[in-house]
Amino acid sequence: MKKTVKNLVNKGNNLLLVAGVSFSNMTNAAGSSADDVFQPLNEKGSDIAIQLVNAAAILSLIAIVGFGIAVMFGKISKVWGLSILAGCTIIFSASTISSYLMG
């Protein structure tokens, strides 16, 4: 038996083996929906998005504080400080603004 299987693989007839494995995987996946299949990927994606938002919030807080101190000591103009504050506000309220506009 081992010699027969070895001969089949050596002759390049492994397409039948691949088709059999693919068919068995399709029958296992046929009973599950796309939500079940992609649920782990969705969870990891949302975890990464939350971490990116937290990192961006920390960086923008540092930027606002740093530029606020620079404005206070007169190193940069007040217009730059206000524009940085307005830019960070728009970036972090963009999801709220877009959901409001979409209805």
C-alpha positions as CSV (number, residue, x, y, z in Angstrom):
1,M,0.0,0.0,0.0
2,K,2.8,2.5,0.9
3,K,4.5,1.7,-2.4
4,T,1.3,2.5,-4.3
5,V,0.7,5.8,-2.6
6,K,4.4,6.7,-3.1
7,N,4.1,5.9,-6.8
8,L,1.0,8.1,-7.1
9,V,2.7,11.0,-5.5
10,N,5.8,10.5,-7.6
11,K,3.9,10.4,-10.8
12,G,2.4,13.8,-10.2
13,N,-1.1,12.6,-9.4
14,N,-1.3,14.7,-6.2
15,L,-4.0,16.8,-7.8
16,L,-6.5,14.2,-6.7
17,L,-5.1,14.3,-3.1
18,V,-5.4,18.1,-3.1
19,A,-9.0,18.0,-4.4
20,G,-10.0,15.5,-1.7
21,V,-8.5,17.6,1.0
22,S,-10.2,20.8,-0.4
23,F,-13.5,19.0,-0.6
24,S,-13.3,17.8,3.0
25,N,-12.5,21.4,4.1
26,M,-15.4,22.8,2.1
27,T,-17.8,20.3,3.7
28,N,-16.6,21.4,7.2
29,A,-16.9,25.1,6.4
30,A,-20.3,24.7,4.7
31,G,-22.1,24.5,8.0
32,S,-20.6,27.8,9.3
33,S,-21.4,31.3,8.3
34,A,-18.9,34.0,7.3
35,D,-19.4,35.6,10.7
36,D,-18.2,32.4,12.4
37,V,-15.3,32.1,10.1
38,F,-14.0,35.7,10.3
39,Q,-14.9,36.3,14.0
40,P,-11.3,35.8,15.3
41,L,-10.0,38.1,12.6
42,N,-12.6,40.7,13.4
43,E,-11.7,40.6,17.1
44,K,-8.0,41.0,16.4
45,G,-8.7,43.9,14.0
46,S,-10.8,45.7,16.6
47,D,-8.2,45.2,19.2
48,I,-5.5,46.7,17.0
49,A,-7.8,49.6,16.1
50,I,-8.4,50.3,19.8
51,Q,-4.6,50.2,20.5
52,L,-3.9,52.6,17.6
53,V,-6.6,55.1,18.8
54,N,-5.1,55.0,22.4
55,A,-1.6,55.6,21.0
56,A,-2.8,58.5,18.9
57,A,-4.7,60.0,21.8
58,I,-1.5,59.8,23.9
59,L,0.6,61.4,21.2
60,S,-1.9,64.2,20.6
61,L,-2.1,64.9,24.3
62,I,1.7,65.2,24.4
63,A,1.6,67.5,21.3
64,I,-1.1,69.7,22.8
65,V,0.8,70.0,26.1
66,G,4.1,70.6,24.4
67,F,2.8,73.2,22.0
68,G,0.8,74.8,24.8
69,I,4.0,75.2,26.8
70,A,5.8,76.6,23.8
71,V,3.0,79.1,23.2
72,M,3.1,80.1,26.9
73,F,6.8,80.9,26.7
74,G,6.4,82.7,23.3
75,K,8.4,80.2,21.3
76,I,5.6,79.8,18.7
77,S,2.6,81.8,17.8
78,K,-0.8,81.4,19.3
79,V,-2.2,80.7,15.9
80,W,-0.1,77.5,15.6
81,G,-1.2,76.4,19.0
82,L,-4.9,76.9,18.2
83,S,-4.5,75.2,14.9
84,I,-2.9,72.1,16.5
85,L,-5.7,72.0,19.1
86,A,-8.4,72.3,16.4
87,G,-6.7,69.6,14.3
88,C,-6.6,67.1,17.1
89,T,-10.2,67.9,18.0
90,I,-11.3,67.3,14.4
91,I,-9.3,64.1,14.1
92,F,-10.8,62.6,17.2
93,S,-14.3,63.7,16.6
94,A,-14.2,62.6,12.9
95,S,-16.1,59.3,13.6
96,T,-18.8,61.2,15.5
97,I,-19.1,63.8,12.7
98,S,-19.3,61.2,10.0
99,S,-21.9,59.0,11.8
100,Y,-23.9,62.2,12.3
101,L,-23.7,63.1,8.6
102,M,-24.5,59.5,7.4
103,G,-27.7,59.6,9.5
